[in-house]
Amino acid sequence: MSTNNENGRKICIGIGVYLIAKCVLNMIIGGGLDISGLLIAAGLSCALWLGIQYTNYAVAGILALIALVHLPANISNIGSNWIYLIEGIIDIGFAALLCIHSDIKEHFTNTLNINN
């Protein structure tokens, strides 16, 4: 898949790497294997890499939703869950970046062409 903005694609690849690393870190901290979480992180990373039109907004929505759903528990247990609170803040920052950064928005201009 081609890209219309190489810098935007690099930023998106970085966000995708963060998502997978975050999932692996959470598996290490939580002490369990989370295949579904890893598959979701990989799927979101692929969506970021492909740059199909409007998927940046979908990924941003998912990141923000996950962060907001876990925010109350992370704040109430801040003494033991500070790393999760930091992850949530980073997730919100990346969600905003996916929606407002011009290079990223230009990267997400590919269309799904199934006729070829």
Buried (B, 14 or more C-beta within 10 A) or exposed (E): EEBBBEBBBBBBEEBBEBBBEBBBEBBEEEEEEBEEBBEBBBEBBEBBBBBBEEBBBBBBEBBBEBBEEBBEEBEEEEEEBEEBBEBBEBBBEBBEBBBEBEBBBBBBBBEEEEEE
